[in-house]
Amino acid sequence: MARSAGFEPAAFCLEEVPCKILSTASGVPYEQTRHSRDEFSHVIFGDIFLDEHRLWVERVCSECGLEAVEPLWGEETTFLFCQFLKTGAQAQIVATRAALLDEEWLGRKLSEEMLPLFEARGVDACGERGEYHTMVFASPIMKSPLEVREGCRLMHDGYWMLDLKLVD
């Protein structure tokens, strides 16, 4: 994921959380990606309530000899949204489903003030149905915030997307 967003995985080094970032930026489907079981045994996902996606990740992980872990499954999304903000983490919106959220939403930092606006538009608090996507640029578990600058905005396949560039 990091490379597909234009970032090198090294930008996501965490102080105390050992992890391996997997990427299929080469275009190789996840189903064709194989890793040694010695490297890791579990894959953590942030899905909350989409059964179809949960079944897919469980199937793909099982085929790879891995266990899918979904710690957020079944949680209430407004609660999770608020808990995310309470951690001190920060994220900005980088893609929106145009039918629900227009181009003006791109680049906005998540805040509790968004919740009634989301609700009025039928948007899940966490964007769980693909209403919006974010990039976390600051978090207490990151060594330092990512400095990014906005690039172009483009409409593709019913979604507004914001190009971000990592500041050197």
N, C-alpha and C positions, 0 to 999 in steps of 0.2 A: 504494500500500500504506500509506503513512504516514497519509493522510487516513482510510482505512477503519479504521485502528486508533485514530483519534481524535487524531492528531498532525498538525500542519502540517509540510510538507516543510522549512521553515526550521529545525525542530528537529534536522534531520539534516545541517546544514552541516558539511562536512569541511574540515580545514585545507589539505591538499595534494592532494586527490583531486577533480578536476573531474568532476561528474556531473550528470545531469538525472534527477529522480525522476518517473516516470510514474505516473499514478493513473487507475484506472477506478472510483473511488468513486462516480461519477455513475450507475453501473450499466451503462455502455456496455461491451459485451463487447470483450475485447482485439482480436478479429478486426475490429471496426468502428472501432477507433482508428487514425487515420492521422496521421503526423507528417512534416514536411518532411525530405527526405533531407539538406538542408543543416544541420539541427539536430544530427543524429547518424547514424552509419552502422552501429553494432553495438549489440547488447543482450546483457548478461552475465547468465547464469543459474547457479544453484548446484546444479543437478541432478548426481547422482552415478552412478545406475545404472538409472533407470526409462526403458526404451526408449520406451514409449508417450508419456511426457511430452516426451522429447527430440524425437521425431518431430513432436509438436504444436507446440513452440516453433520448430522449424526451419521448419515449414510456415507458421506465422503470420508469422514474421520475413521469410521469403522473399516472401510476398504483399505485405508492406509495403516491400519493397526494402531490408531490413535483414539483417545477418548475425548469426546466433546464435552466441555464444561460450560454451562450457561448460568452463572451466578445471579443474573438479574431476572431470570425467567419468572413470570407471573407477578412481578412487582408493579405497583401503581406508578404510571409514568410521570404524573405531576410531582409526586413525592421524589422520584429519582432525579428529575430536573432540578428541583430545589436542593436536594442533597449534593448534587454535582457542584452547584454554585457555592454551597456552604464550605466545600473543601478548599475554596480559593482558586480552583482551576478556572481557566478562561477559554472559551471557544468562540469562533466566529462562523457565521453561515457562509458556506462556499457553493451551495447548490440548492435550488428550490424547484418544486413542481410548479410550473408557471400558472397552471389553472387555479392554484390556491395562494401562492405567494409570488408577487411580481419581482422584477429586477431590483427594486429598492431595498429588498431584504438582504441582498448580497453584501457581505462584509460586516453586517451587524453582529455585535458581540451578544451572546446569550445573556439575558437578564430576566428577573422575575416579572418585570413590566410587560414582557412579551406574552405571558400566559393568557391573559384575557383576550388579547388580539388573536392568538392561536385558536382559542376556543371559539371565538366568533366566526372564524373561517373554517372550522371543522378540522383543524390541524392537531394531531396528537402532540402532547407536550415534548416528547422526545423524537418526534418525526418518525415514529416506528413504522409507518406505512409508506415511507419514502417521500414525505412532504418536504423535508429539508435534510441537508447533510452539513456537517460541521467539520472544522479542523481545530483540534485543541492546540493552542499555542503557548499556554502557560499552565503549570500545575506544580503543586508542592513537591511532587516526586520527580520533576525534571530538574536537571542541573541549572538551567537558566531558560527564560522564555525564548521562544523562537521569534526572531525579528523577520517579519515578512512585509512585502509591499504588494499592493494590489496591481494586477495586470489587467488584461482585457476581460470583458464580460461577454458571454456568448450564449445564444439560445441553441439548444440541441435536443432534438427528440422530446420536446415538451418540457424541458428543464432549462432554467437559467443556471449558468455556471460562472464562477469567478476564478480566474487564473491567479495564483499566488506565486511570488518568487521569494526565495530565501535571501535575506540581506546578508552579504558577506561580512 
